[in-house]
Amino acid sequence: MGNEVILLNFWLSPYGMRVRIALEVKGIKYENREENLSNKSPLLLQMNPVHKKIPVLIHNGRSICLDDRSPLLPSDPYHRSQARFWANYVDTKMCEIALKFWTTEGEEKEAAKEEFLECLKLFEEQLGDKPYFGGDNLGLLDVALVPLICYFYTYNLYGNFINEDKYPKFIAWAKRCTQKESVSKCFPEEHRVKEFISKKKKNLNSE
């Protein structure tokens, strides 16, 4: 079987995107297999029988957790714990807020937007004058956060959601990230994302 790495994924998933970016940063060759989430493959159900969700990373026939050691995590124990803390904050707080923004309307949607932007202030403080949250190179937090920013800033799906004048350090970080091939090649095609969102909105409005 050799050294076979397969990623079971869905093209729009920010979680799948971050795994792809991490694999690219580490220089690991892999096969990206697209899943139909309404008709999940037998392999997905076999490799993730409890949650039945993507992404699933398979190495030589076994599902594994992505090894997040160097170069994604700093060697210093304190900075490593900080990177893990803020990456978890993205998962538990920011993704929840983003989902609320995507699935609500009116005042609730506006409240979610303001809450999301408050989070960005915290990240600007964490970034400081460093080029990346990982220092001179992409780290765990960069990889965790950049897929969300793909939709809110890079694709400009929601107008001037992140104002460059208010968040200059954050926007500069986003631009540096997206200029890296290991990041940009993992982003879905912009026109495909916009078409998907447009269809979703039409379906919601017709219900």
Solvent accessible surface area in square Angstrom, and as a share of the most:
residue,aa,sasa,rsa
1,M,169,0.75
2,G,60,0.58
3,N,116,0.60
4,E,70,0.31
5,V,14,0.08
6,I,9,0.05
7,L,0,0.00
8,L,2,0.01
9,N,4,0.02
10,F,42,0.18
11,W,36,0.13
12,L,33,0.16
13,S,12,0.08
14,P,25,0.16
15,Y,87,0.33
16,G,0,0.00
17,M,3,0.01
18,R,38,0.14
19,V,22,0.12
20,R,49,0.18
21,I,0,0.00
22,A,1,0.01
23,L,1,0.01
24,E,45,0.20
25,V,42,0.24
26,K,49,0.21
27,G,62,0.59
28,I,63,0.32
29,K,184,0.78
30,Y,47,0.18
31,E,83,0.37
32,N,49,0.25
33,R,90,0.33
34,E,90,0.40
35,E,13,0.06
36,N,85,0.43
37,L,75,0.37
38,S,107,0.69
39,N,112,0.58
40,K,67,0.29
41,S,34,0.22
42,P,112,0.71
43,L,45,0.23
44,L,0,0.00
45,L,71,0.35
46,Q,120,0.54
47,M,29,0.13
48,N,29,0.15
49,P,79,0.50
50,V,118,0.68
51,H,127,0.57
52,K,90,0.38
53,K,132,0.56
54,I,27,0.14
55,P,38,0.24
56,V,10,0.06
57,L,12,0.06
58,I,5,0.02
59,H,63,0.28
60,N,54,0.27
61,G,35,0.34
62,R,185,0.68
63,S,53,0.34
64,I,78,0.40
65,C,122,0.73
66,L,47,0.23
67,D,60,0.31
68,D,39,0.20
69,R,168,0.61
70,S,88,0.57
71,P,66,0.42
72,L,3,0.01
73,L,12,0.06
74,P,46,0.29
75,S,104,0.67
76,D,59,0.31
77,P,92,0.58
78,Y,137,0.52
79,H,104,0.46
80,R,75,0.27
81,S,58,0.37
82,Q,60,0.27
83,A,16,0.13
84,R,111,0.41
85,F,114,0.47
86,W,29,0.10
87,A,11,0.08
88,N,85,0.43
89,Y,41,0.16
90,V,0,0.00
91,D,54,0.28
92,T,80,0.46
93,K,75,0.32
94,M,0,0.00
95,C,17,0.10
96,E,101,0.45
97,I,4,0.02
98,A,0,0.00
99,L,109,0.54
100,K,74,0.32
101,F,11,0.04
102,W,82,0.29
103,T,94,0.55
104,T,23,0.13
105,E,135,0.61
106,G,56,0.53
107,E,157,0.70
108,E,95,0.43
109,K,46,0.19
110,E,91,0.41
111,A,60,0.47
112,A,0,0.00
113,K,50,0.21
114,E,89,0.40
115,E,60,0.27
116,F,1,0.00
117,L,21,0.11
118,E,96,0.43
119,C,4,0.02
120,L,0,0.00
121,K,99,0.42
122,L,71,0.35
123,F,0,0.00
124,E,30,0.13
125,E,128,0.57
126,Q,69,0.31
127,L,1,0.01
128,G,24,0.23
129,D,137,0.71
130,K,79,0.34
131,P,44,0.28
132,Y,20,0.07
133,F,24,0.10
134,G,41,0.40
135,G,18,0.17
136,D,115,0.60
137,N,98,0.50
138,L,10,0.05
139,G,4,0.04
140,L,31,0.15
141,L,10,0.05
142,D,0,0.00
143,V,5,0.03
144,A,3,0.03
145,L,0,0.00
146,V,2,0.01
147,P,1,0.01
148,L,2,0.01
149,I,1,0.01
150,C,1,0.00
151,Y,9,0.03
152,F,1,0.01
153,Y,56,0.21
154,T,52,0.30
155,Y,11,0.04
156,N,93,0.48
157,L,32,0.16
158,Y,48,0.18
159,G,43,0.41
160,N,105,0.54
161,F,5,0.02
162,I,6,0.03
163,N,44,0.23
164,E,83,0.37
165,D,128,0.66
166,K,146,0.62
167,Y,9,0.04
168,P,73,0.46
169,K,86,0.37
170,F,0,0.00
171,I,1,0.00
172,A,38,0.30
173,W,0,0.00
174,A,1,0.01
175,K,84,0.35
176,R,79,0.29
177,C,0,0.00
178,T,34,0.20
179,Q,145,0.64
180,K,69,0.29
181,E,125,0.56
182,S,23,0.15
183,V,0,0.00
184,S,48,0.31
185,K,99,0.42
186,C,3,0.02
187,F,27,0.11
188,P,13,0.08
189,E,96,0.43
190,E,72,0.32
191,H,120,0.54
192,R,98,0.36
193,V,0,0.00
194,K,86,0.36
195,E,95,0.43
196,F,61,0.25
197,I,37,0.19
198,S,49,0.31
199,K,133,0.56
200,K,105,0.44
201,K,106,0.45
202,K,138,0.59
203,N,86,0.44
204,L,111,0.55
205,N,127,0.65
206,S,93,0.60
207,E,165,0.74
